[in-house]
């Protein structure tokens, strides 16, 4: 796509285009332009559906950013969740400007950039109430509360007026870190006059107020009191406040704390380094030291709350973790909401835990999780304070955006300011000028599928092609196993397309690959062999390593398990 594919921004017109996050959850990204200056807000990812084989992440199509690369002057980040920063490494090479974010946001981002060979030189740290100038834009950072530290909303002053982008938020009146939602600044901006509000719609269909992070303490106190063995709590690795609650309780109940899982350990280290997580001396131990202590003296904070096949909890649940084992006296707590689509994987993990004799506690049983997004009354409060002339709901499926728009109209009814809601979806070009605001056009939009080695544009036909051929070809391994025992039945059949190898070596290569499959299945436990999700992931990993070592190529590997 070239520059001519997108019309220039008209003089005296502010243009806002969502690249993701409108009509869906995840992949949040927005472009705000005035004449020859564009700033980007967030660059997030979405996680793939189960049928998107070989895909690790999904990011917005970057054609729009490429077409305006000379106009893009900065990337502004609201907070450090994957659906807001996971795509930054794919955006930064497309423009030359700085990336602004709070300290914790940038600390979480840096390791992701390192994996792509991008240094931290362009990262610029800001604090709430800081103000920066980018071309005609003056951008103020406003503190909001969420499920992780250092989250901000943005107040962007433009020649056409002020717009506010809330980012993700809830209004936590008793925040763990004592840093309150800056309601006063929202009210001040509302008094000045806000042209447009772009607000989080995630929990619009939940009545009342979202609970404070401290509300989980009572339920966890009961769990600590009643658990006579090891306590394992699985949560999102970004839930730093939940970590702090659990560390404090571990100190109170005289348990040692082990962080288990790569992202959990990394985020805990970052949070401690920046002072957002306080762990008293002598409390934290390494996961490799868990077996050196009595079970009743241990708390493990682990990844895998969504049943991810290779996360720490999934490996613990099938007795495949090197250091953490479960027994009949132990308790496992899933301290996170089930993301739609993950229910089967979570249920499977819970069943494996039950086979170990351990107890399982979820949010349906005890109040062990609170959302990080504001419910209906909090969304109404922000609308009442800001009183925008135009309202654009963001971050949610279309039904939630629509419901948020109806709430805005009810909130503003009878006030001295009337609001006009604009229901936009990805790619809609929203224009603000002297004549008002409108959805004026549609910019090309789409998705890009990411795996560890290649990218490809999304779309039904592209996704279909992706299933059959990747950059280095595709190898389909058809494996027949017993439904009851998981024992291999017959010889595995391997079919390759687009995978180029020396003809003289192809026969022995695939014979040896079949041997790798047989060895992998034979060395797995019965639980692994009869769990199709776990076995598929294990075979994929073994075959990827085998083909890389033998051929120097990385074909997309699609194991197909047939149970009879």
N, C-alpha and C positions, 0 to 999 in steps of 0.2 A: 504494500500500500504506500502511495506517495503523498506528498503534501497536497496535491491538487484534489485528492479524494475527499478532503475536508475543507469546507468553506472557512474563510478567515472570520474571526469574531468581529462583528459590526462595531463601528465607533460608538462610544458612549453606551455600550452594552456589556452587562456581566453575564457570562455563560457558565452554567454548571452542568456537568455530565457525569452521571454515575457509571463507572466501569464495572461495578459488581456490588452485590449486597442489597439490591432492590428487587424484590420478588423471590428472594432466596436467602438462606442463612450461609454466611461465609463470603470469602472473596471480596471483602469490603475495600472499595477504592473509589475516589471521586476526584474530578478535575474541575478547578475553578479558574476561569479565565477572564481577563479584561484586556481587550485589544491584543497587544503582542506579549502578554505575560500570563503564564499558567502556573498554578501551584497544585500539587497533588496532595490529597489527604488520604493517608493509609495506603497500604498495598498488601492485601491479605490473600490467603489461600482458602480453598474449600477441599474437603477430603472426599475421595472417590466413593461411588456406590460399589457394592460388592461385585456387580457385573462388569465393572470397568477394569478388566484384568490388566495387570502390568502397570497400572497407574498409581503413583504415590501421592501426588498433589494435583490440584487444579488451580490455575491462576487466570485472571482476566486476559483476554487477547490484548496485546500491547501495541497493536497497529495504531491506535489513536495517539498513544504517547510517542511512538516513533515518528508519526507524521508531524507532531508538534515539538519534536525534541529540542529545537533551538529556542522555543518559547518557554519550555518548562524550566523554571528557575529554582524550585525547591520541592522537597517532599516533607510533609508534616505528619508526624505519627501521634495518634491519640493515646495508645497504650500498647502493651507488649504481648497481646494474645495472637496466636497464629493466624486467625482470620483477619488480622489487621497488619501484621508485619511479616507473615510467612513468604510473601512474594517480593520483598524489598530487594533481595539479591538479583532478581530478574528485571527490576526496574532501574536500578542505579546505573547500569551500563548505558542506558538510553538517554541520559541527560547529564549535565555537568555540575548542577547546583548542589547545595548542602542538603543534609537530612537532619531535621530537627526532631528531638524527642526528649523526654525526661530521662533522668539518670538510669532508673531501673529498666525502662523500655530499651534504651540503647545498649545496656549491659546484656540483656537477653538477646538482642539482635546481633551483637558482635560475633559470637561463635557461628551463627548461620552465615554471616558474610565471609568468615574465614574459610568455611567449607567451599566457597566459590572463588577463593583467591582474591577477595576484596578487603582492603585494609580499612581502618577506622578513621582515616584522615578527613573524610567529608562529614563525619558525624558531629553534630553540635548539640550540646546539652542545654536544656532550658528548664526553668522551674515555673510552678503556677504563679500567675500574675506577671510573669515576664512578657515583654512585647518585642516583636521583631518586625522589620520592614522588608518586604519583598516586592520590588517594583512599586506599583500603585497600592499594594495591599499592606495594611497594618494588622498583624495577627497577634492576638492576646491569648495566653494559655490560662485556663480557668480550672481549678481543682474540682474533680468529681470523685465520688466513691464508687467502687466496683469490687470485683472479687480478687483484685491484685493491687499492689501499690502503684503510686505515681501515674494515675490516670488523669487525663485532662480533656476538657471540651475546648473548642476553638471559637473565638469571636473575631471574625474577619471584617475589618472595616475597608470598604471599597468606595470608589467614587459614586456608586449607585446606592450605597447604604450599608448597614451592618447585617451580616448573616452570622448565625450561631450554628455550629455543628457540635452536638452533644457528645459524640463518640458513644461508647457503651457506659451505662451508668445505672446506679440505684441510689437512693438517698438513705444512707446509713447514718442514723443519729448517734450510734455508739461505735464508731469505727475502732478496730483493733489498734491501729497506729495513732489514734487521736487526731488524725487529719480529716476534718469535716468537709462535706460538700459545700462549695462556696455559693450558698443561696443568695447571699448579699450581693455578690457581683452580678448574678443573673438578674436580680431585681433592679439593680442600677442600670444595667443595659436595657431592661424593659422600659424604664422611665425615659431613657434617652430616645428610644424608638428603634425597634429591630425590624428590618425589612423582611427577613426570612429566617425561619427556624427549621433545621434539619435534625430530627430527633429519633433516637433509638426506639424501635417498635417491638422488640423481641417478646416482652411479657405483657403486651397490651391486653391480651385476653385473660389475664389473671386479675381478679378483683383485689381491692385493698392495697396493702403495702407489702413489699418484699421484706423478709426478715433480715435483721442485722446478723452479721457474722458471729456475734457472741451468743446467738440463740442456740447454737449447736452444743454449747458447753454442758448444759444440763444433761442432755442425752449421753454425751461421751463420759460424763462423770459416772453415770449409771453403768456404762459398759466397762469402764476401768475397774469399778468396784466389783462387778460380777464375773469378770474374766480371771480365771485362775491359771491360765497358760499364756502363751504368746498372743499379743494383740497386733494384727496386721490391718492397717487402714490404707485403702486404695483411693486416691483422689487425683484430680488433674494436677500435673506437676507445677502449674502456674499458680495454684491456690496457696499463696504464701501466708495469707491470714489463717487458713485452716491449719497449715503447718505450725504456726505460732500457737494457736489454741492447743494443739496436740502436744507440742513440746512442753508448754506450761503444765499441762495435765500429767505428762510423764514425770516431770520434776516433782509434782505434788504426790504422785503415787509411787515414786521411787523406781521408775523404769528407765532403762537406757534407750536411746533413740538411734535407729539405723535407717538411713535413707537408701532405698533399694530401687534400682532402675536408673538408666543413664540420665534421662532428663530430670528426674527427681533430684538426683545428686547434684547435677549442674545448677539447677535453679536454686537449690538450697545454699550452695556455695556462693552464688552471686548475691542472693538476698542477705546472707550473713556478712559478706564483704562490704555491702553498701549500708548495713545497719537496719535492714528491713526485717530481719529474722534474728532473734536473740536466743542463742542456745548456751546455757551456762556451761562453764568448763567441767569436763568429766562426764557430761550427759551423752554426748554423741559418740557412737562407735561405728566402725566400718561394718559393712554387711558381712564381710568375711569373719568377723569376730562374734557374730550372733550365737554360734554354737558353743562359745566359751562361757555363756551365761545361762542361768536357769531360765526356763521359758517364762515364768511369771515376772521376770525382771526386764522383759524386752518389749519394745514398741517398734514396729517396722512401718515406715511410711513408703508406700510402693506405688509405682505406675501400674496401669492396666485396669482402671475402673470401667472401661468400655469393652472389656473382654478381648482386647487386641491380642492376636495369637502369640506374638513374640515378646509382649510386655512382661514385666516382672511378675505380676500376679498370675498370669496365665501359666508361666513356667513353675511358679510355686504351687499352683493348684494341681499340677500333674506330677509333682515331686521331681521336677527337672531343674530346679534352681540349685546352683552349686552350694549356696550357703544357708538358705532359708527353707526349712522344712515345717510342715504342719502336722499337728497331732490332735488327739481327741479333746484336749483341754483348751485348745486355741480358738480364737475368735477372729473372723475376718469381717471388716466393715467396708462397704462400698459407699464412700462419702462423695457421691457425685450423681447428677441426674443422668439417666440413660438417654443418650442422643438417639433420636429416631433412626431406626435401621440397625442399631446395635443390640437390640433386645435378645436375639437368638445367641449371639456370642457371649453376652453377659450371663444368660441362663445356663449356657454350657459350662462356663467357668465356675458358676455357683455349684453346679452338679459335681464337678471335679473336686471342689473344696469339700463338699459334703462327703464324698468318698474317703477323704482323708480323716473324717470324723470330726472336723472342725465346725463350729457354728458360723452362720452367715447372717449379717445384719445389713439391711438396706434402708433407704429413706422411707420406704413404705411401712417399715416396722418401727423405726425410731427417727426422731428429728435430727438426722446426722448430716444434712445438707441444706444450704440456702442458696438461692439463685443470686447471680451477680447483676441481674437486670431489674430495673424498676417495674413494678406492677402498675395497674391502671391509675391509682390515686397519685402515685409519684409522677407519672406522665402528665396528669392534670395539673399538678402543682407547678411543674416547669412551664407548662403552657400559660398558667395564670400569671407567673412572674414575668415571663418574656413578652407575652402579648404581641406576637409577630403579626405583620400584615399578611404575609404568605407563610404557609406551613407545608413542609415536604417531609412526610414520614419516611424513614430509612431503616435498614437492618431488619428484614423480615420477609415472609412470604406475602403475596399480594393481599390475601385475606386480612393479614395483620396490618398492613399499610392502610387498607381501606377502613378498618375499624378504628385505627388511630386518627384518621382524618375525620371520622364522624365524632369522635370524642373531642377533637379540637373545635369543631363547630359548636358543640354543646357548651364547652367551657367558655367560649368567647361570646355566646349568645347573651344579649342583654348588657354587654359592656360597651364602653365608648369606642372600642376598636373592633372591627369586623375582620375575620380572617378568611382568606381564600386558600383552600387546600389544593395542592397539585399532586396528583397520584402519578408518580413517574416510575418507570422500570429501567433496567439497564440499557444504556445507550440513548435514552431520551435527552435531548438538548433543552435545558430550561434557560430561558432568556429573561433577564431583568433589565428594563430600560425605562425611559420617561413615560411610556405608555402602560406600564405595569409588568406583569409576569405571565409567562405562557410556556407551554411545551411546544417549541417551534419546529423541531425537526428530530431526526433520528441519526445518531452516529453509528457507524459499523461497530458491532459488538460480537463477542464470542468468548470462547474459553480455550485455554492451552493446557494439554495434559502433560504432566511431568513425571518422569521416572528418574532413576539415579544417573542415567547416561544420556538420555535424549529428550526432546520435546516434540509435541505434535499438536496441531490445532484441533479443537474439538468440533463436534458436529456428528450427526448420526452416521453419515457415510465415513467420516474420518475415524470415528470410534470403531466402526465395523472393520475398517482396514487395519486399525491399530491392533485389533485382536488377532490378526493373521500375520502381520509383518511389522517388525520394528526396524530400527536403524541397522542392526546386525542380523536381522532375520528372526524367525520364530521357530521354536522347537516345541511340539506338542508331545507330551509323554502320557500315553494311555496305560493306566495301571489298574488291574483288577484285583480286588482284595475281598476277603471274607467279611461279611457284615458283622458276624459275631466275634471273630477273633482278630480281624485285621491282617491275617496271614496272606502273603502274596499268592495269587493263583495264576499259574501260567507265566509266560515271559512278558515283560513290559514291551509295549510297542511304541517306537519313537518315530515321529513324522516331522520333517524339517521343510520349511519354506523360506527362501531368501537367505538361508544360512550357508555361506560358501565355505567349503573346506576342500582340502586336497582329496581328489577321488581315491587315491591310493590309501588314504587314511580313514575314509568315511566309514568303511565297514567296521574296523576295529574301534573307532571312536564311539559309534552308537552301541556296539557290544559292551564296551567298557561303561558307557552311560547306563545301560540296563543293569550292569553289575552294581553301579553306585546306587541305583534305585533299590535293588534287592537288599543291599547292605544297610541302607538307611532304614528300610522298613523292619529288617530283622533286628536292628539295634534299638528300635523304639519300643516303648512300653505298650501294653495292650490298650491302655487308655488313649495314648497318642494315636495308635493305628486305627482305633475305632472312632476317633474324632476327625471328621473329614477336613474341617478348617485348619486344625493344627498340622495334620499330616500333609495337606497341600502346601502350606507355607514351608514346612521343613524340607519337602522334596524340591520345591522351587529354589530354596537357598543352596542346597547341596548341588543341584544340577548347574546353577549359575556359576558356582565356584569351579565345578569340574570343567565346564566349557571354556571359562576364562583361562584356566590353567593350561588346558590342552590345545586350544585353538587361538588364544589371544583375543577372542571376540566375546561379546556379551549379548547373545541372542535373548529375546524375550522367551522365557520358559513358562509353558502353560501345562502344569500337571492336571490330568483328568482322572479322578478316582472313580472307578466303577465298583459298586458294592453288590455282591451277589451272595 
